[in-house]
Amino acid sequence: MTAVAISEPGGPMVLKPEERPVPKPGQGEILIKVKAAGVNRPDVAQRKGIYPPPPGASDLPGLEAAGEVAAIGPGVRRWRLGDQVTALTPGGAYAEYCLVHETNALPIPQGFTFTEAAALPETFFTVWHNVFERGALKPGETLLVHGGSSGIGTTAIQLGTAFGAAVIATAGSAEKCEACLKLGARRAINYRAEDFVLAVKEATEGRGADVILDMVGGDYIERNYAAAAMDGRIVQIAVLGGASAKTDFSKLMVKRLTHTGSTLRPRSIEFKAHIAAELEARVWPLLATRKIAPVMDTIFPLREAWRAHERMEESVHIGKIVLDVA
């Protein structure tokens, strides 16, 4: 099979097509004939050599794949040959074939293309766990989403809105802010032109945000504490702006804040299976009716994965970048 591998740590051009043996499914695994693969920030970090795959995972990048079941390992109960699935993988989606445990795969929603389906797993698993489980977002609360035009951000805006929250988003341009508003955000803040803390306070009549989804870190940490409501929950999913910061922790105590965080890739198959089941029960029906849908930015051929990484690092995209593998 053709796969795109990381020849050495470095820039986008280290992503090189190569030939590899087709993997064979083990206990509980299915082999997906990949039609499309999503591109995510962790892929970029892996390419740079700062986010290695977990033990036992493929060394190939790619955390989400959509395609058809091509082979079934021992003990597989749900899937049959030819079933169309989209799956969260621990790695290996930048290839014509990819292995995944059967419980970490979901049916492709009715009417979705393979490229649309490949844009679902990483962002929807991440947002569901961090916003609704760790962040405990409730109807009527205010959700602040940083990076609102990213794949994670566009998903969080839609899900937050669909489940009854008032969503505020930050983004880096007028165009990106407009995209956030079209997705259902009540307020979109251009962080290059406005102080998001003041804007959030104004939009909530001084109350602040109940849940903050942050992928920036750095000096945003202290500003998130200022923007949060009493008993607010801040969920850290990345630190693109820096992994350390000088912060006044008295705000954490005075406001009774919870600051938590998580990474998804190293979690167990069983943990991801739990999220998959929650998504299928509560979110997949919304996808089937197109009440929500992934925002698609650009689709690149698999062999040009380096172009996809270039676009992601330019940070001009709105929504998901996907590789066409078919």
C-alpha positions as CSV (number, residue, x, y, z in Angstrom):
1,M,0.0,0.0,0.0
2,T,1.0,3.6,-0.4
3,A,1.5,5.5,2.9
4,V,2.9,8.9,3.8
5,A,5.6,8.6,6.4
6,I,7.7,11.0,8.4
7,S,11.2,10.6,7.0
8,E,12.8,12.6,9.8
9,P,11.6,15.3,12.2
10,G,11.2,18.6,10.4
11,G,9.1,20.8,8.2
12,P,6.2,19.7,5.9
13,M,8.5,18.4,3.2
14,V,9.7,15.5,5.4
15,L,6.3,13.9,4.7
16,K,7.2,11.3,2.0
17,P,5.1,8.7,0.2
18,E,6.4,5.2,0.5
19,E,5.3,1.6,0.0
20,R,4.5,-0.5,3.0
21,P,2.9,-3.9,3.7
22,V,-0.9,-3.9,4.3
23,P,-1.4,-4.4,8.0
24,K,-3.4,-7.4,9.3
25,P,-6.1,-7.0,11.9
26,G,-5.6,-8.5,15.3
27,Q,-8.0,-9.4,18.0
28,G,-11.0,-7.0,17.9
29,E,-9.5,-5.0,15.0
30,I,-10.8,-4.0,11.6
31,L,-8.8,-3.1,8.6
32,I,-10.2,0.0,6.8
33,K,-9.6,0.7,3.1
34,V,-9.0,4.4,3.6
35,K,-10.9,6.8,1.3
36,A,-10.1,10.0,3.3
37,A,-8.0,11.0,6.3
38,G,-8.3,14.0,8.5
39,V,-5.4,16.3,9.2
40,N,-4.9,17.6,12.8
41,R,-2.5,19.7,14.9
42,P,-1.2,16.5,16.6
43,D,0.0,15.3,13.1
44,V,2.0,18.5,12.8
45,A,3.5,18.0,16.3
46,Q,4.4,14.4,15.4
47,R,6.0,15.5,12.2
48,K,8.2,17.9,14.2
49,G,9.3,15.1,16.6
50,I,7.5,16.5,19.7
51,Y,4.5,14.2,19.9
52,P,5.5,10.6,19.4
53,P,2.8,7.9,18.9
54,P,1.8,5.9,21.9
55,P,3.3,2.4,22.4
56,G,2.0,-0.1,19.9
57,A,0.6,2.5,17.5
58,S,1.6,2.9,13.9
59,D,4.5,5.4,13.3
60,L,2.5,6.9,10.4
61,P,0.6,10.1,11.1
62,G,-3.1,10.4,10.9
63,L,-5.7,10.1,13.7
64,E,-8.9,9.9,11.8
65,A,-9.9,7.8,8.8
66,A,-13.0,7.1,6.7
67,G,-13.5,4.2,4.3
68,E,-14.7,0.7,4.0
69,V,-14.1,-2.4,6.1
70,A,-11.6,-4.5,4.1
71,A,-10.8,-7.2,6.6
72,I,-11.9,-8.3,10.1
73,G,-9.9,-9.7,13.0
74,P,-10.8,-12.4,15.5
75,G,-13.6,-11.4,17.8
76,V,-15.1,-8.6,15.8
77,R,-18.8,-8.5,16.2
78,R,-20.3,-5.3,14.9
79,W,-18.8,-4.8,11.5
80,R,-18.9,-6.7,8.2
81,L,-16.8,-6.5,5.0
82,G,-17.8,-3.5,3.0
83,D,-19.3,-1.5,5.9
84,Q,-18.6,2.2,5.6
85,V,-17.0,3.6,8.7
86,T,-15.2,6.5,10.2
87,A,-12.8,5.9,13.0
88,L,-10.5,7.5,15.6
89,T,-7.1,5.9,15.2
90,P,-4.0,6.1,17.4
91,G,-2.0,6.7,14.2
92,G,-1.7,5.3,10.7
93,A,-4.5,7.1,8.8
94,Y,-2.1,8.6,6.2
95,A,-2.2,5.4,4.2
96,E,-4.4,3.3,1.9
97,Y,-5.2,0.9,4.7
98,C,-5.4,1.5,8.4
99,L,-6.1,-0.6,11.5
100,V,-8.5,0.4,14.3
101,H,-10.2,-1.4,17.1
102,E,-13.9,-2.0,16.1
103,T,-15.2,-0.1,19.1
104,N,-13.4,3.1,18.0
105,A,-15.2,3.1,14.7
106,L,-18.6,4.6,13.9
107,P,-21.0,4.3,10.9
108,I,-20.7,7.1,8.4
109,P,-23.7,9.3,8.8
110,Q,-26.3,9.0,6.0
111,G,-25.5,11.3,3.1
112,F,-22.0,12.1,4.2
113,T,-19.1,11.8,1.7
114,F,-15.9,10.0,2.8
115,T,-14.1,13.3,3.0
116,E,-16.8,14.8,5.3
117,A,-16.8,11.6,7.4
118,A,-13.0,11.8,7.8
119,A,-13.4,15.3,9.3
120,L,-15.5,13.9,12.3
121,P,-13.7,11.6,14.7
122,E,-10.8,13.6,16.2
123,T,-12.7,16.9,16.6
124,F,-16.0,15.4,17.8
125,F,-14.4,13.0,20.2
126,T,-12.2,15.8,21.6
127,V,-15.0,18.3,21.9
128,W,-17.5,15.9,23.4
129,H,-15.1,14.7,26.1
130,N,-13.7,18.1,27.0
131,V,-16.7,20.4,26.7
132,F,-19.5,18.1,27.8
133,E,-17.8,15.6,30.1
134,R,-14.8,17.4,31.7
135,G,-16.3,20.9,31.2
136,A,-19.9,19.7,32.2
137,L,-21.5,22.3,29.9
138,K,-25.2,22.7,30.6
139,P,-28.1,24.2,28.6
140,G,-28.3,28.0,29.2
141,E,-24.6,28.3,30.2
142,T,-22.0,30.3,28.2
143,L,-19.2,28.6,26.4
144,L,-16.1,30.5,25.3
145,V,-14.3,28.8,22.4
146,H,-10.8,30.0,21.6
147,G,-9.7,29.3,18.0
148,G,-13.3,29.3,16.9
149,S,-12.5,28.8,13.2
150,S,-10.4,25.7,13.6
151,G,-11.7,22.2,13.2
152,I,-12.1,21.9,17.0
153,G,-13.6,25.4,17.2
154,T,-16.2,25.0,14.5
155,T,-17.2,21.7,16.0
156,A,-17.5,23.2,19.5
157,I,-19.6,26.1,18.3
158,Q,-22.1,23.8,16.6
159,L,-22.3,21.3,19.4
160,G,-22.5,23.9,22.1
161,T,-25.3,25.7,20.3
162,A,-27.1,22.4,19.5
163,F,-27.2,21.5,23.2
164,G,-28.5,24.9,24.3
165,A,-25.5,26.9,25.3
166,A,-24.7,30.5,24.3
167,V,-21.4,30.3,22.5
168,I,-18.8,33.1,22.3
169,A,-15.8,32.4,20.0
170,T,-12.4,34.1,19.4
171,A,-10.7,34.1,16.0
172,G,-8.0,36.1,14.2
173,S,-9.7,37.9,11.4
174,A,-13.0,39.4,10.4
175,E,-13.6,36.6,7.9
176,K,-13.0,33.9,10.6
177,C,-15.3,35.8,13.0
178,E,-18.0,35.9,10.4
179,A,-17.7,32.1,9.9
180,C,-18.1,31.6,13.6
181,L,-21.3,33.7,13.7
182,K,-22.7,31.7,10.8
183,L,-22.2,28.5,12.7
184,G,-24.3,29.8,15.6
185,A,-21.9,31.8,17.9
186,R,-23.7,34.7,19.6
187,R,-20.6,36.7,19.6
188,A,-17.3,36.5,17.7
189,I,-14.3,38.3,19.0
190,N,-11.3,39.3,16.8
191,Y,-8.5,38.8,19.3
192,R,-6.2,40.9,17.2
193,A,-8.5,43.9,17.5
194,E,-10.3,43.4,20.9
195,D,-9.5,42.3,24.4
196,F,-11.5,39.0,24.7
197,V,-11.8,39.4,28.5
198,L,-13.6,42.7,28.2
199,A,-15.7,41.4,25.3
200,V,-16.8,38.3,27.1
201,K,-17.7,40.4,30.2
202,E,-19.7,42.7,28.0
203,A,-21.5,39.9,26.2
204,T,-22.5,38.2,29.5
205,E,-23.4,41.4,31.4
206,G,-20.4,41.0,33.6
207,R,-20.9,37.4,34.5
208,G,-18.3,35.7,32.4
209,A,-18.1,32.3,30.6
210,D,-19.1,29.1,32.4
211,V,-16.9,26.9,30.3
212,I,-13.8,27.9,28.4
213,L,-12.2,25.6,25.8
214,D,-8.6,26.7,25.3
215,M,-6.0,25.5,22.9
216,V,-3.7,28.5,23.4
217,G,-2.3,28.4,26.9
218,G,0.5,30.9,27.6
219,D,-0.8,34.3,28.7
220,Y,-4.3,33.2,27.9
221,I,-4.3,31.2,31.1
222,E,-4.5,34.2,33.4
223,R,-6.9,36.0,31.0
224,N,-9.2,32.9,31.0
225,Y,-9.4,33.2,34.8
226,A,-10.5,36.8,34.4
227,A,-13.0,35.9,31.7
228,A,-14.5,33.0,33.6
229,A,-17.7,33.1,35.6
230,M,-18.0,32.1,39.2
231,D,-17.6,28.3,39.4
232,G,-16.3,28.4,35.8
233,R,-14.5,25.4,34.2
234,I,-11.5,25.9,31.9
235,V,-10.5,23.0,29.8
236,Q,-7.0,22.9,28.3
237,I,-6.6,20.8,25.2
238,A,-3.4,22.4,23.8
239,V,-0.8,25.0,24.6
240,L,0.0,26.5,21.1
241,G,0.9,29.8,22.7
242,G,3.2,28.3,25.3
243,A,3.2,25.7,28.0
244,S,4.1,28.0,30.9
245,A,2.7,31.2,32.2
246,K,2.9,33.6,35.2
247,T,-0.6,33.4,36.8
248,D,-2.4,34.8,39.8
249,F,-3.9,31.7,41.3
250,S,-5.9,33.7,43.8
251,K,-8.5,34.1,41.0
252,L,-8.8,30.3,40.9
253,M,-9.8,30.3,44.6
254,V,-11.9,33.4,44.7
255,K,-14.0,32.3,41.7
256,R,-14.0,28.6,42.7
257,L,-12.7,27.8,39.2
258,T,-11.8,24.3,37.9
259,H,-8.9,24.2,35.5
260,T,-8.5,20.8,33.9
261,G,-7.1,19.4,30.7
262,S,-6.6,16.2,28.7
263,T,-5.0,14.6,25.7
264,L,-6.9,12.1,23.7
265,R,-4.4,10.0,21.7
266,P,-2.8,8.1,24.6
267,R,-6.1,7.1,26.2
268,S,-7.2,3.5,26.2
269,I,-9.4,1.7,23.6
270,E,-12.1,1.3,26.2
271,F,-12.1,5.0,27.0
272,K,-12.4,6.0,23.4
273,A,-15.1,3.3,23.0
274,H,-17.1,5.1,25.7
275,I,-16.9,8.4,23.8
276,A,-17.8,6.7,20.6
277,A,-21.0,5.3,22.2
278,E,-22.0,8.7,23.5
279,L,-21.4,10.3,20.2
280,E,-23.4,7.7,18.3
281,A,-26.4,8.0,20.7
282,R,-26.4,11.8,21.1
283,V,-24.6,13.5,18.2
284,W,-24.8,11.1,15.2
285,P,-28.6,11.8,14.9
286,L,-27.8,15.5,14.6
287,L,-25.3,14.8,11.8
288,A,-27.8,12.5,10.0
289,T,-30.3,15.4,9.8
290,R,-27.5,17.9,8.9
291,K,-28.4,20.0,12.0
292,I,-24.7,20.0,12.4
293,A,-21.9,19.1,9.9
294,P,-18.1,19.5,9.7
295,V,-16.9,22.7,8.1
296,M,-14.6,21.7,5.2
297,D,-11.7,23.9,4.3
298,T,-9.4,22.2,1.8
299,I,-8.9,18.6,0.4
300,F,-5.5,17.5,-0.7
301,P,-4.3,14.2,-2.4
302,L,-2.6,11.8,0.0
303,R,0.7,12.2,-1.7
304,E,0.5,16.0,-1.1
305,A,0.1,15.7,2.6
306,W,2.9,18.2,3.0
307,R,0.7,20.9,1.4
308,A,-2.0,20.1,4.0
309,H,0.5,20.6,6.7
310,E,1.7,23.9,5.2
311,R,-1.9,25.2,5.1
312,M,-2.5,24.2,8.7
313,E,0.7,25.9,9.9
314,E,-0.3,29.1,8.0
315,S,-3.4,29.2,10.2
316,V,-5.5,30.6,7.4
317,H,-7.9,27.7,7.2
318,I,-11.5,27.7,8.4
319,G,-12.6,24.2,9.5
320,K,-11.1,20.9,8.5
321,I,-8.3,20.0,6.2
322,V,-8.6,16.5,4.7
323,L,-6.6,14.1,2.6
324,D,-8.2,12.3,-0.3
325,V,-6.8,8.8,-0.3
326,A,-9.1,7.1,-2.8
